[in-house]
Amino acid sequence: LACLNHMVTDALSLVPDSLSYLSRIHTERVFKFCAIPQIMAMATLNELYNNPKVFTGVVKIRKGLSAKIIMDCSSQDSVH
């Protein structure tokens, strides 16, 4: 579990770079195209952290959270 947490933490250390990249996108459609997968990945990393189910099954974010991300991911302010 410690190794998993280390890998997740390492991946999360790249979040500032991802948000910096997103801040440079000014076209809403392109922003959504780029932001939705990034935010979904961050939410998935949150679910993975300290979760022993990773080793025995599939860990996903809930459909409701996925839908909320898709609906709310329209501007830079919405992803911060």
mmCIF file of the N, C-alpha and C atoms, coordinates in Angstrom:
data_MODEL
# 
_entry.id   MODEL 
# 
loop_
_atom_site.group_PDB 
_atom_site.id 
_atom_site.type_symbol 
_atom_site.label_atom_id 
_atom_site.label_alt_id 
_atom_site.label_comp_id 
_atom_site.label_asym_id 
_atom_site.label_entity_id 
_atom_site.label_seq_id 
_atom_site.pdbx_PDB_ins_code 
_atom_site.Cartn_x 
_atom_site.Cartn_y 
_atom_site.Cartn_z 
_atom_site.occupancy 
_atom_site.B_iso_or_equiv 
_atom_site.pdbx_formal_charge 
_atom_site.auth_seq_id 
_atom_site.auth_comp_id 
_atom_site.auth_asym_id 
_atom_site.auth_atom_id 
_atom_site.pdbx_PDB_model_num 
ATOM 1   N N  . LEU A 1 1  ? 0.831   -1.196 0.000   1.00 0.00 ? 1  LEU A N  1 
ATOM 2   C CA . LEU A 1 1  ? 0.000   0.000  0.000   1.00 0.00 ? 1  LEU A CA 1 
ATOM 3   C C  . LEU A 1 1  ? 0.873   1.258  0.000   1.00 0.00 ? 1  LEU A C  1 
ATOM 4   N N  . ALA A 1 2  ? 1.999   1.184  0.686   1.00 0.00 ? 2  ALA A N  1 
ATOM 5   C CA . ALA A 1 2  ? 2.913   2.332  0.721   1.00 0.00 ? 2  ALA A CA 1 
ATOM 6   C C  . ALA A 1 2  ? 3.460   2.634  -0.666  1.00 0.00 ? 2  ALA A C  1 
ATOM 7   N N  . CYS A 1 3  ? 3.761   1.583  -1.424  1.00 0.00 ? 3  CYS A N  1 
ATOM 8   C CA . CYS A 1 3  ? 4.263   1.768  -2.795  1.00 0.00 ? 3  CYS A CA 1 
ATOM 9   C C  . CYS A 1 3  ? 3.186   2.416  -3.669  1.00 0.00 ? 3  CYS A C  1 
ATOM 10  N N  . LEU A 1 4  ? 1.959   1.931  -3.553  1.00 0.00 ? 4  LEU A N  1 
ATOM 11  C CA . LEU A 1 4  ? 0.838   2.526  -4.295  1.00 0.00 ? 4  LEU A CA 1 
ATOM 12  C C  . LEU A 1 4  ? 0.713   3.999  -3.959  1.00 0.00 ? 4  LEU A C  1 
ATOM 13  N N  . ASN A 1 5  ? 0.723   4.331  -2.682  1.00 0.00 ? 5  ASN A N  1 
ATOM 14  C CA . ASN A 1 5  ? 0.589   5.723  -2.262  1.00 0.00 ? 5  ASN A CA 1 
ATOM 15  C C  . ASN A 1 5  ? 1.733   6.580  -2.802  1.00 0.00 ? 5  ASN A C  1 
ATOM 16  N N  . HIS A 1 6  ? 2.920   6.011  -2.842  1.00 0.00 ? 6  HIS A N  1 
ATOM 17  C CA . HIS A 1 6  ? 4.067   6.739  -3.396  1.00 0.00 ? 6  HIS A CA 1 
ATOM 18  C C  . HIS A 1 6  ? 3.858   7.027  -4.885  1.00 0.00 ? 6  HIS A C  1 
ATOM 19  N N  . MET A 1 7  ? 3.374   6.031  -5.628  1.00 0.00 ? 7  MET A N  1 
ATOM 20  C CA . MET A 1 7  ? 3.134   6.227  -7.065  1.00 0.00 ? 7  MET A CA 1 
ATOM 21  C C  . MET A 1 7  ? 2.035   7.246  -7.319  1.00 0.00 ? 7  MET A C  1 
ATOM 22  N N  . VAL A 1 8  ? 0.971   7.184  -6.528  1.00 0.00 ? 8  VAL A N  1 
ATOM 23  C CA . VAL A 1 8  ? -0.125  8.145  -6.685  1.00 0.00 ? 8  VAL A CA 1 
ATOM 24  C C  . VAL A 1 8  ? 0.364   9.550  -6.347  1.00 0.00 ? 8  VAL A C  1 
ATOM 25  N N  . THR A 1 9  ? 1.108   9.679  -5.285  1.00 0.00 ? 9  THR A N  1 
ATOM 26  C CA . THR A 1 9  ? 1.653   10.982 -4.895  1.00 0.00 ? 9  THR A CA 1 
ATOM 27  C C  . THR A 1 9  ? 2.578   11.531 -5.973  1.00 0.00 ? 9  THR A C  1 
ATOM 28  N N  . ASP A 1 10 ? 3.374   10.657 -6.553  1.00 0.00 ? 10 ASP A N  1 
ATOM 29  C CA . ASP A 1 10 ? 4.265   11.069 -7.636  1.00 0.00 ? 10 ASP A CA 1 
ATOM 30  C C  . ASP A 1 10 ? 3.447   11.583 -8.827  1.00 0.00 ? 10 ASP A C  1 
ATOM 31  N N  . ALA A 1 11 ? 2.400   10.865 -9.184  1.00 0.00 ? 11 ALA A N  1 
ATOM 32  C CA . ALA A 1 11 ? 1.541   11.302 -10.293 1.00 0.00 ? 11 ALA A CA 1 
ATOM 33  C C  . ALA A 1 11 ? 0.852   12.628 -9.964  1.00 0.00 ? 11 ALA A C  1 
ATOM 34  N N  . LEU A 1 12 ? 0.403   12.775 -8.731  1.00 0.00 ? 12 LEU A N  1 
ATOM 35  C CA . LEU A 1 12 ? -0.271  14.018 -8.333  1.00 0.00 ? 12 LEU A CA 1 
ATOM 36  C C  . LEU A 1 12 ? 0.678   15.212 -8.317  1.00 0.00 ? 12 LEU A C  1 
ATOM 37  N N  . SER A 1 13 ? 1.963   14.951 -8.223  1.00 0.00 ? 13 SER A N  1 
ATOM 38  C CA . SER A 1 13 ? 2.921   16.065 -8.247  1.00 0.00 ? 13 SER A CA 1 
ATOM 39  C C  . SER A 1 13 ? 2.923   16.768 -9.609  1.00 0.00 ? 13 SER A C  1 
ATOM 40  N N  . LEU A 1 14 ? 2.363   16.126 -10.630 1.00 0.00 ? 14 LEU A N  1 
ATOM 41  C CA . LEU A 1 14 ? 2.285   16.715 -11.963 1.00 0.00 ? 14 LEU A CA 1 
ATOM 42  C C  . LEU A 1 14 ? 1.036   17.565 -12.175 1.00 0.00 ? 14 LEU A C  1 
ATOM 43  N N  . VAL A 1 15 ? 0.139   17.586 -11.205 1.00 0.00 ? 15 VAL A N  1 
ATOM 44  C CA . VAL A 1 15 ? -1.098  18.358 -11.327 1.00 0.00 ? 15 VAL A CA 1 
ATOM 45  C C  . VAL A 1 15 ? -0.837  19.842 -11.592 1.00 0.00 ? 15 VAL A C  1 
ATOM 46  N N  . PRO A 1 16 ? 0.086   20.494 -10.896 1.00 0.00 ? 16 PRO A N  1 
ATOM 47  C CA . PRO A 1 16 ? 0.321   21.918 -11.200 1.00 0.00 ? 16 PRO A CA 1 
ATOM 48  C C  . PRO A 1 16 ? 0.710   22.167 -12.660 1.00 0.00 ? 16 PRO A C  1 
ATOM 49  N N  . ASP A 1 17 ? 1.511   21.280 -13.231 1.00 0.00 ? 17 ASP A N  1 
ATOM 50  C CA . ASP A 1 17 ? 1.881   21.433 -14.636 1.00 0.00 ? 17 ASP A CA 1 
ATOM 51  C C  . ASP A 1 17 ? 0.663   21.270 -15.543 1.00 0.00 ? 17 ASP A C  1 
ATOM 52  N N  . SER A 1 18 ? -0.181  20.326 -15.207 1.00 0.00 ? 18 SER A N  1 
ATOM 53  C CA . SER A 1 18 ? -1.398  20.108 -15.991 1.00 0.00 ? 18 SER A CA 1 
ATOM 54  C C  . SER A 1 18 ? -2.309  21.337 -15.931 1.00 0.00 ? 18 SER A C  1 
ATOM 55  N N  . LEU A 1 19 ? -2.479  21.881 -14.740 1.00 0.00 ? 19 LEU A N  1 
ATOM 56  C CA . LEU A 1 19 ? -3.328  23.074 -14.593 1.00 0.00 ? 19 LEU A CA 1 
ATOM 57  C C  . LEU A 1 19 ? -2.710  24.279 -15.294 1.00 0.00 ? 19 LEU A C  1 
ATOM 58  N N  . SER A 1 20 ? -1.405  24.371 -15.274 1.00 0.00 ? 20 SER A N  1 
ATOM 59  C CA . SER A 1 20 ? -0.727  25.455 -15.990 1.00 0.00 ? 20 SER A CA 1 
ATOM 60  C C  . SER A 1 20 ? -0.979  25.343 -17.484 1.00 0.00 ? 20 SER A C  1 
ATOM 61  N N  . TYR A 1 21 ? -0.883  24.128 -18.010 1.00 0.00 ? 21 TYR A N  1 
ATOM 62  C CA . TYR A 1 21 ? -1.164  23.901 -19.434 1.00 0.00 ? 21 TYR A CA 1 
ATOM 63  C C  . TYR A 1 21 ? -2.603  24.289 -19.760 1.00 0.00 ? 21 TYR A C  1 
ATOM 64  N N  . LEU A 1 22 ? -3.538  23.855 -18.923 1.00 0.00 ? 22 LEU A N  1 
ATOM 65  C CA . LEU A 1 22 ? -4.947  24.167 -19.169 1.00 0.00 ? 22 LEU A CA 1 
ATOM 66  C C  . LEU A 1 22 ? -5.215  25.667 -19.126 1.00 0.00 ? 22 LEU A C  1 
ATOM 67  N N  . SER A 1 23 ? -4.477  26.385 -18.318 1.00 0.00 ? 23 SER A N  1 
ATOM 68  C CA . SER A 1 23 ? -4.686  27.831 -18.203 1.00 0.00 ? 23 SER A CA 1 
ATOM 69  C C  . SER A 1 23 ? -4.320  28.568 -19.485 1.00 0.00 ? 23 SER A C  1 
ATOM 70  N N  . ARG A 1 24 ? -3.579  27.920 -20.355 1.00 0.00 ? 24 ARG A N  1 
ATOM 71  C CA . ARG A 1 24 ? -3.163  28.549 -21.612 1.00 0.00 ? 24 ARG A CA 1 
ATOM 72  C C  . ARG A 1 24 ? -4.153  28.300 -22.750 1.00 0.00 ? 24 ARG A C  1 
ATOM 73  N N  . ILE A 1 25 ? -5.176  27.514 -22.490 1.00 0.00 ? 25 ILE A N  1 
ATOM 74  C CA . ILE A 1 25 ? -6.172  27.198 -23.525 1.00 0.00 ? 25 ILE A CA 1 
ATOM 75  C C  . ILE A 1 25 ? -7.346  28.162 -23.378 1.00 0.00 ? 25 ILE A C  1 
ATOM 76  N N  . HIS A 1 26 ? -7.641  28.884 -24.444 1.00 0.00 ? 26 HIS A N  1 
ATOM 77  C CA . HIS A 1 26 ? -8.674  29.927 -24.358 1.00 0.00 ? 26 HIS A CA 1 
ATOM 78  C C  . HIS A 1 26 ? -9.945  29.598 -25.131 1.00 0.00 ? 26 HIS A C  1 
ATOM 79  N N  . THR A 1 27 ? -9.931  28.575 -25.957 1.00 0.00 ? 27 THR A N  1 
ATOM 80  C CA . THR A 1 27 ? -11.120 28.168 -26.689 1.00 0.00 ? 27 THR A CA 1 
ATOM 81  C C  . THR A 1 27 ? -11.886 27.154 -25.836 1.00 0.00 ? 27 THR A C  1 
ATOM 82  N N  . GLU A 1 28 ? -13.159 27.446 -25.551 1.00 0.00 ? 28 GLU A N  1 
ATOM 83  C CA . GLU A 1 28 ? -13.919 26.621 -24.615 1.00 0.00 ? 28 GLU A CA 1 
ATOM 84  C C  . GLU A 1 28 ? -13.994 25.151 -25.047 1.00 0.00 ? 28 GLU A C  1 
ATOM 85  N N  . ARG A 1 29 ? -14.247 24.890 -26.309 1.00 0.00 ? 29 ARG A N  1 
ATOM 86  C CA . ARG A 1 29 ? -14.369 23.509 -26.776 1.00 0.00 ? 29 ARG A CA 1 
ATOM 87  C C  . ARG A 1 29 ? -13.043 22.752 -26.634 1.00 0.00 ? 29 ARG A C  1 
ATOM 88  N N  . VAL A 1 30 ? -11.965 23.415 -26.953 1.00 0.00 ? 30 VAL A N  1 
ATOM 89  C CA . VAL A 1 30 ? -10.642 22.787 -26.819 1.00 0.00 ? 30 VAL A CA 1 
ATOM 90  C C  . VAL A 1 30 ? -10.320 22.591 -25.338 1.00 0.00 ? 30 VAL A C  1 
ATOM 91  N N  . PHE A 1 31 ? -10.669 23.581 -24.522 1.00 0.00 ? 31 PHE A N  1 
ATOM 92  C CA . PHE A 1 31 ? -10.439 23.481 -23.083 1.00 0.00 ? 31 PHE A CA 1 
ATOM 93  C C  . PHE A 1 31 ? -11.154 22.257 -22.518 1.00 0.00 ? 31 PHE A C  1 
ATOM 94  N N  . LYS A 1 32 ? -12.429 22.101 -22.848 1.00 0.00 ? 32 LYS A N  1 
ATOM 95  C CA . LYS A 1 32 ? -13.188 20.953 -22.349 1.00 0.00 ? 32 LYS A CA 1 
ATOM 96  C C  . LYS A 1 32 ? -12.570 19.637 -22.830 1.00 0.00 ? 32 LYS A C  1 
ATOM 97  N N  . PHE A 1 33 ? -12.162 19.603 -24.094 1.00 0.00 ? 33 PHE A N  1 
ATOM 98  C CA . PHE A 1 33 ? -11.558 18.409 -24.664 1.00 0.00 ? 33 PHE A CA 1 
ATOM 99  C C  . PHE A 1 33 ? -10.310 17.996 -23.882 1.00 0.00 ? 33 PHE A C  1 
ATOM 100 N N  . CYS A 1 34 ? -9.533  18.970 -23.463 1.00 0.00 ? 34 CYS A N  1 
ATOM 101 C CA . CYS A 1 34 ? -8.299  18.693 -22.725 1.00 0.00 ? 34 CYS A CA 1 
ATOM 102 C C  . CYS A 1 34 ? -8.531  18.520 -21.229 1.00 0.00 ? 34 CYS A C  1 
ATOM 103 N N  . ALA A 1 35 ? -9.442  19.313 -20.663 1.00 0.00 ? 35 ALA A N  1 
ATOM 104 C CA . ALA A 1 35 ? -9.619  19.334 -19.211 1.00 0.00 ? 35 ALA A CA 1 
ATOM 105 C C  . ALA A 1 35 ? -10.337 18.105 -18.671 1.00 0.00 ? 35 ALA A C  1 
ATOM 106 N N  . ILE A 1 36 ? -11.342 17.634 -19.382 1.00 0.00 ? 36 ILE A N  1 
ATOM 107 C CA . ILE A 1 36 ? -12.134 16.527 -18.851 1.00 0.00 ? 36 ILE A CA 1 
ATOM 108 C C  . ILE A 1 36 ? -11.267 15.298 -18.558 1.00 0.00 ? 36 ILE A C  1 
ATOM 109 N N  . PRO A 1 37 ? -10.437 14.828 -19.481 1.00 0.00 ? 37 PRO A N  1 
ATOM 110 C CA . PRO A 1 37 ? -9.598  13.665 -19.134 1.00 0.00 ? 37 PRO A CA 1 
ATOM 111 C C  . PRO A 1 37 ? -8.623  13.942 -17.984 1.00 0.00 ? 37 PRO A C  1 
ATOM 112 N N  . GLN A 1 38 ? -8.111  15.164 -17.917 1.00 0.00 ? 38 GLN A N  1 
ATOM 113 C CA . GLN A 1 38 ? -7.173  15.489 -16.841 1.00 0.00 ? 38 GLN A CA 1 
ATOM 114 C C  . GLN A 1 38 ? -7.863  15.446 -15.474 1.00 0.00 ? 38 GLN A C  1 
ATOM 115 N N  . ILE A 1 39 ? -9.043  16.029 -15.389 1.00 0.00 ? 39 ILE A N  1 
ATOM 116 C CA . ILE A 1 39 ? -9.773  16.072 -14.116 1.00 0.00 ? 39 ILE A CA 1 
ATOM 117 C C  . ILE A 1 39 ? -10.255 14.669 -13.736 1.00 0.00 ? 39 ILE A C  1 
ATOM 118 N N  . MET A 1 40 ? -10.674 13.890 -14.738 1.00 0.00 ? 40 MET A N  1 
ATOM 119 C CA . MET A 1 40 ? -11.072 12.495 -14.471 1.00 0.00 ? 40 MET A CA 1 
ATOM 120 C C  . MET A 1 40 ? -9.879  11.710 -13.910 1.00 0.00 ? 40 MET A C  1 
ATOM 121 N N  . ALA A 1 41 ? -8.702  11.921 -14.482 1.00 0.00 ? 41 ALA A N  1 
ATOM 122 C CA . ALA A 1 41 ? -7.508  11.229 -14.003 1.00 0.00 ? 41 ALA A CA 1 
ATOM 123 C C  . ALA A 1 41 ? -7.187  11.626 -12.566 1.00 0.00 ? 41 ALA A C  1 
ATOM 124 N N  . MET A 1 42 ? -7.310  12.908 -12.259 1.00 0.00 ? 42 MET A N  1 
ATOM 125 C CA . MET A 1 42 ? -7.046  13.371 -10.893 1.00 0.00 ? 42 MET A CA 1 
ATOM 126 C C  . MET A 1 42 ? -8.042  12.757 -9.911  1.00 0.00 ? 42 MET A C  1 
ATOM 127 N N  . ALA A 1 43 ? -9.303  12.698 -10.311 1.00 0.00 ? 43 ALA A N  1 
ATOM 128 C CA . ALA A 1 43 ? -10.322 12.093 -9.448  1.00 0.00 ? 43 ALA A CA 1 
ATOM 129 C C  . ALA A 1 43 ? -10.045 10.603 -9.248  1.00 0.00 ? 43 ALA A C  1 
ATOM 130 N N  . THR A 1 44 ? -9.596  9.929  -10.291 1.00 0.00 ? 44 THR A N  1 
ATOM 131 C CA . THR A 1 44 ? -9.259  8.509  -10.182 1.00 0.00 ? 44 THR A CA 1 
ATOM 132 C C  . THR A 1 44 ? -8.075  8.300  -9.249  1.00 0.00 ? 44 THR A C  1 
ATOM 133 N N  . LEU A 1 45 ? -7.069  9.148  -9.357  1.00 0.00 ? 45 LEU A N  1 
ATOM 134 C CA . LEU A 1 45 ? -5.926  9.052  -8.441  1.00 0.00 ? 45 LEU A CA 1 
ATOM 135 C C  . LEU A 1 45 ? -6.378  9.221  -6.993  1.00 0.00 ? 45 LEU A C  1 
ATOM 136 N N  . ASN A 1 46 ? -7.332  10.107 -6.779  1.00 0.00 ? 46 ASN A N  1 
ATOM 137 C CA . ASN A 1 46 ? -7.880  10.295 -5.435  1.00 0.00 ? 46 ASN A CA 1 
ATOM 138 C C  . ASN A 1 46 ? -8.512  9.003  -4.921  1.00 0.00 ? 46 ASN A C  1 
ATOM 139 N N  . GLU A 1 47 ? -9.232  8.295  -5.794  1.00 0.00 ? 47 GLU A N  1 
ATOM 140 C CA . GLU A 1 47 ? -9.853  7.026  -5.409  1.00 0.00 ? 47 GLU A CA 1 
ATOM 141 C C  . GLU A 1 47 ? -8.820  5.924  -5.149  1.00 0.00 ? 47 GLU A C  1 
ATOM 142 N N  . LEU A 1 48 ? -7.718  5.978  -5.874  1.00 0.00 ? 48 LEU A N  1 
ATOM 143 C CA . LEU A 1 48 ? -6.690  4.944  -5.740  1.00 0.00 ? 48 LEU A CA 1 
ATOM 144 C C  . LEU A 1 48 ? -5.885  5.062  -4.451  1.00 0.00 ? 48 LEU A C  1 
ATOM 145 N N  . TYR A 1 49 ? -5.693  6.300  -3.991  1.00 0.00 ? 49 TYR A N  1 
ATOM 146 C CA . TYR A 1 49 ? -4.804  6.541  -2.851  1.00 0.00 ? 49 TYR A CA 1 
ATOM 147 C C  . TYR A 1 49 ? -5.264  5.765  -1.618  1.00 0.00 ? 49 TYR A C  1 
ATOM 148 N N  . ASN A 1 50 ? -4.354  4.991  -1.059  1.00 0.00 ? 50 ASN A N  1 
ATOM 149 C CA . ASN A 1 50 ? -4.583  4.239  0.183   1.00 0.00 ? 50 ASN A CA 1 
ATOM 150 C C  . ASN A 1 50 ? -5.762  3.268  0.081   1.00 0.00 ? 50 ASN A C  1 
ATOM 151 N N  . ASN A 1 51 ? -6.024  2.763  -1.124  1.00 0.00 ? 51 ASN A N  1 
ATOM 152 C CA . ASN A 1 51 ? -7.167  1.895  -1.349  1.00 0.00 ? 51 ASN A CA 1 
ATOM 153 C C  . ASN A 1 51 ? -6.686  0.470  -1.674  1.00 0.00 ? 51 ASN A C  1 
ATOM 154 N N  . PRO A 1 52 ? -6.813  -0.445 -0.741  1.00 0.00 ? 52 PRO A N  1 
ATOM 155 C CA . PRO A 1 52 ? -6.337  -1.811 -0.975  1.00 0.00 ? 52 PRO A CA 1 
ATOM 156 C C  . PRO A 1 52 ? -7.124  -2.553 -2.054  1.00 0.00 ? 52 PRO A C  1 
ATOM 157 N N  . LYS A 1 53 ? -8.292  -2.067 -2.421  1.00 0.00 ? 53 LYS A N  1 
ATOM 158 C CA . LYS A 1 53 ? -9.081  -2.713 -3.473  1.00 0.00 ? 53 LYS A CA 1 
ATOM 159 C C  . LYS A 1 53 ? -8.374  -2.680 -4.825  1.00 0.00 ? 53 LYS A C  1 
ATOM 160 N N  . VAL A 1 54 ? -7.389  -1.803 -4.959  1.00 0.00 ? 54 VAL A N  1 
ATOM 161 C CA . VAL A 1 54 ? -6.612  -1.703 -6.195  1.00 0.00 ? 54 VAL A CA 1 
ATOM 162 C C  . VAL A 1 54 ? -5.976  -3.053 -6.528  1.00 0.00 ? 54 VAL A C  1 
ATOM 163 N N  . PHE A 1 55 ? -5.607  -3.817 -5.509  1.00 0.00 ? 55 PHE A N  1 
ATOM 164 C CA . PHE A 1 55 ? -4.879  -5.061 -5.705  1.00 0.00 ? 55 PHE A CA 1 
ATOM 165 C C  . PHE A 1 55 ? -5.789  -6.269 -5.939  1.00 0.00 ? 55 PHE A C  1 
ATOM 166 N N  . THR A 1 56 ? -7.095  -6.090 -5.753  1.00 0.00 ? 56 THR A N  1 
ATOM 167 C CA . THR A 1 56 ? -8.004  -7.229 -5.880  1.00 0.00 ? 56 THR A CA 1 
ATOM 168 C C  . THR A 1 56 ? -9.141  -7.005 -6.865  1.00 0.00 ? 56 THR A C  1 
ATOM 169 N N  . GLY A 1 57 ? -9.291  -5.805 -7.371  1.00 0.00 ? 57 GLY A N  1 
ATOM 170 C CA . GLY A 1 57 ? -10.404 -5.539 -8.277  1.00 0.00 ? 57 GLY A CA 1 
ATOM 171 C C  . GLY A 1 57 ? -10.194 -4.256 -9.044  1.00 0.00 ? 57 GLY A C  1 
ATOM 172 N N  . VAL A 1 58 ? -11.290 -3.733 -9.529  1.00 0.00 ? 58 VAL A N  1 
ATOM 173 C CA . VAL A 1 58 ? -11.267 -2.512 -10.325 1.00 0.00 ? 58 VAL A CA 1 
ATOM 174 C C  . VAL A 1 58 ? -11.718 -1.346 -9.446  1.00 0.00 ? 58 VAL A C  1 
ATOM 175 N N  . VAL A 1 59 ? -10.978 -0.255 -9.506  1.00 0.00 ? 59 VAL A N  1 
ATOM 176 C CA . VAL A 1 59 ? -11.339 0.949  -8.758  1.00 0.00 ? 59 VAL A CA 1 
ATOM 177 C C  . VAL A 1 59 ? -11.621 2.052  -9.768  1.00 0.00 ? 59 VAL A C  1 
ATOM 178 N N  . LYS A 1 60 ? -12.827 2.593  -9.696  1.00 0.00 ? 60 LYS A N  1 
ATOM 179 C CA . LYS A 1 60 ? -13.237 3.654  -10.617 1.00 0.00 ? 60 LYS A CA 1 
ATOM 180 C C  . LYS A 1 60 ? -13.905 4.773  -9.830  1.00 0.00 ? 60 LYS A C  1 
ATOM 181 N N  . ILE A 1 61 ? -13.991 5.937  -10.468 1.00 0.00 ? 61 ILE A N  1 
ATOM 182 C CA . ILE A 1 61 ? -14.788 6.996  -9.870  1.00 0.00 ? 61 ILE A CA 1 
ATOM 183 C C  . ILE A 1 61 ? -16.251 6.699  -10.202 1.00 0.00 ? 61 ILE A C  1 
ATOM 184 N N  . ARG A 1 62 ? -17.145 7.215  -9.398  1.00 0.00 ? 62 ARG A N  1 
ATOM 185 C CA . ARG A 1 62 ? -18.579 6.962  -9.590  1.00 0.00 ? 62 ARG A CA 1 
ATOM 186 C C  . ARG A 1 62 ? -19.094 7.669  -10.838 1.00 0.00 ? 62 ARG A C  1 
ATOM 187 N N  . LYS A 1 63 ? -20.120 7.097  -11.431 1.00 0.00 ? 63 LYS A N  1 
ATOM 188 C CA . LYS A 1 63 ? -20.713 7.676  -12.635 1.00 0.00 ? 63 LYS A CA 1 
ATOM 189 C C  . LYS A 1 63 ? -21.225 9.090  -12.379 1.00 0.00 ? 63 LYS A C  1 
ATOM 190 N N  . GLY A 1 64 ? -21.776 9.307  -11.206 1.00 0.00 ? 64 GLY A N  1 
ATOM 191 C CA . GLY A 1 64 ? -22.285 10.637 -10.867 1.00 0.00 ? 64 GLY A CA 1 
ATOM 192 C C  . GLY A 1 64 ? -21.179 11.679 -10.845 1.00 0.00 ? 64 GLY A C  1 
ATOM 193 N N  . LEU A 1 65 ? -20.029 11.303 -10.311 1.00 0.00 ? 65 LEU A N  1 
ATOM 194 C CA . LEU A 1 65 ? -18.887 12.220 -10.289 1.00 0.00 ? 65 LEU A CA 1 
ATOM 195 C C  . LEU A 1 65 ? -18.379 12.463 -11.703 1.00 0.00 ? 65 LEU A C  1 
ATOM 196 N N  . SER A 1 66 ? -18.352 11.408 -12.516 1.00 0.00 ? 66 SER A N  1 
ATOM 197 C CA . SER A 1 66 ? -17.942 11.579 -13.913 1.00 0.00 ? 66 SER A CA 1 
ATOM 198 C C  . SER A 1 66 ? -18.864 12.563 -14.629 1.00 0.00 ? 66 SER A C  1 
ATOM 199 N N  . ALA A 1 67 ? -20.157 12.396 -14.428 1.00 0.00 ? 67 ALA A N  1 
ATOM 200 C CA . ALA A 1 67 ? -21.126 13.297 -15.065 1.00 0.00 ? 67 ALA A CA 1 
ATOM 201 C C  . ALA A 1 67 ? -20.947 14.728 -14.574 1.00 0.00 ? 67 ALA A C  1 
ATOM 202 N N  . LYS A 1 68 ? -20.706 14.890 -13.272 1.00 0.00 ? 68 LYS A N  1 
ATOM 203 C CA . LYS A 1 68 ? -20.498 16.235 -12.714 1.00 0.00 ? 68 LYS A CA 1 
ATOM 204 C C  . LYS A 1 68 ? -19.253 16.879 -13.316 1.00 0.00 ? 68 LYS A C  1 
ATOM 205 N N  . ILE A 1 69 ? -18.192 16.120 -13.454 1.00 0.00 ? 69 ILE A N  1 
ATOM 206 C CA . ILE A 1 69 ? -16.962 16.648 -14.051 1.00 0.00 ? 69 ILE A CA 1 
ATOM 207 C C  . ILE A 1 69 ? -17.225 17.099 -15.483 1.00 0.00 ? 69 ILE A C  1 
ATOM 208 N N  . ILE A 1 70 ? -17.915 16.265 -16.242 1.00 0.00 ? 70 ILE A N  1 
ATOM 209 C CA . ILE A 1 70 ? -18.202 16.602 -17.633 1.00 0.00 ? 70 ILE A CA 1 
ATOM 210 C C  . ILE A 1 70 ? -19.053 17.862 -17.724 1.00 0.00 ? 70 ILE A C  1 
ATOM 211 N N  . MET A 1 71 ? -20.051 17.968 -16.877 1.00 0.00 ? 71 MET A N  1 
ATOM 212 C CA . MET A 1 71 ? -20.950 19.132 -16.918 1.00 0.00 ? 71 MET A CA 1 
ATOM 213 C C  . MET A 1 71 ? -20.286 20.411 -16.405 1.00 0.00 ? 71 MET A C  1 
ATOM 214 N N  . ASP A 1 72 ? -19.416 20.303 -15.418 1.00 0.00 ? 72 ASP A N  1 
ATOM 215 C CA . ASP A 1 72 ? -18.835 21.481 -14.770 1.00 0.00 ? 72 ASP A CA 1 
ATOM 216 C C  . ASP A 1 72 ? -17.507 21.929 -15.361 1.00 0.00 ? 72 ASP A C  1 
ATOM 217 N N  . CYS A 1 73 ? -16.938 21.187 -16.253 1.00 0.00 ? 73 CYS A N  1 
ATOM 218 C CA . CYS A 1 73 ? -15.587 21.442 -16.744 1.00 0.00 ? 73 CYS A CA 1 
ATOM 219 C C  . CYS A 1 73 ? -15.608 22.368 -17.958 1.00 0.00 ? 73 CYS A C  1 
ATOM 220 N N  . SER A 1 74 ? -16.004 23.608 -17.746 1.00 0.00 ? 74 SER A N  1 
ATOM 221 C CA . SER A 1 74 ? -16.140 24.502 -18.903 1.00 0.00 ? 74 SER A CA 1 
ATOM 222 C C  . SER A 1 74 ? -15.186 25.695 -18.880 1.00 0.00 ? 74 SER A C  1 
ATOM 223 N N  . SER A 1 75 ? -14.534 25.939 -17.754 1.00 0.00 ? 75 SER A N  1 
ATOM 224 C CA . SER A 1 75 ? -13.638 27.089 -17.674 1.00 0.00 ? 75 SER A CA 1 
ATOM 225 C C  . SER A 1 75 ? -12.508 26.815 -16.699 1.00 0.00 ? 75 SER A C  1 
ATOM 226 N N  . GLN A 1 76 ? -11.506 27.646 -16.735 1.00 0.00 ? 76 GLN A N  1 
ATOM 227 C CA . GLN A 1 76 ? -10.361 27.534 -15.840 1.00 0.00 ? 76 GLN A CA 1 
ATOM 228 C C  . GLN A 1 76 ? -10.809 27.597 -14.388 1.00 0.00 ? 76 GLN A C  1 
ATOM 229 N N  . ASP A 1 77 ? -11.760 28.477 -14.085 1.00 0.00 ? 77 ASP A N  1 
ATOM 230 C CA . ASP A 1 77 ? -12.235 28.600 -12.701 1.00 0.00 ? 77 ASP A CA 1 
ATOM 231 C C  . ASP A 1 77 ? -12.885 27.311 -12.211 1.00 0.00 ? 77 ASP A C  1 
ATOM 232 N N  . SER A 1 78 ? -13.517 26.577 -13.099 1.00 0.00 ? 78 SER A N  1 
ATOM 233 C CA . SER A 1 78 ? -14.224 25.363 -12.690 1.00 0.00 ? 78 SER A CA 1 
ATOM 234 C C  . SER A 1 78 ? -13.281 24.208 -12.369 1.00 0.00 ? 78 SER A C  1 
ATOM 235 N N  . VAL A 1 79 ? -12.046 24.259 -12.818 1.00 0.00 ? 79 VAL A N  1 
ATOM 236 C CA . VAL A 1 79 ? -11.125 23.144 -12.529 1.00 0.00 ? 79 VAL A CA 1 
ATOM 237 C C  . VAL A 1 79 ? -10.168 23.441 -11.385 1.00 0.00 ? 79 VAL A C  1 
ATOM 238 N N  . HIS A 1 80 ? -10.211 24.612 -10.829 1.00 0.00 ? 80 HIS A N  1 
ATOM 239 C CA . HIS A 1 80 ? -9.346  24.925 -9.686  1.00 0.00 ? 80 HIS A CA 1 
ATOM 240 C C  . HIS A 1 80 ? -10.039 24.651 -8.385  1.00 0.00 ? 80 HIS A C  1 
# 
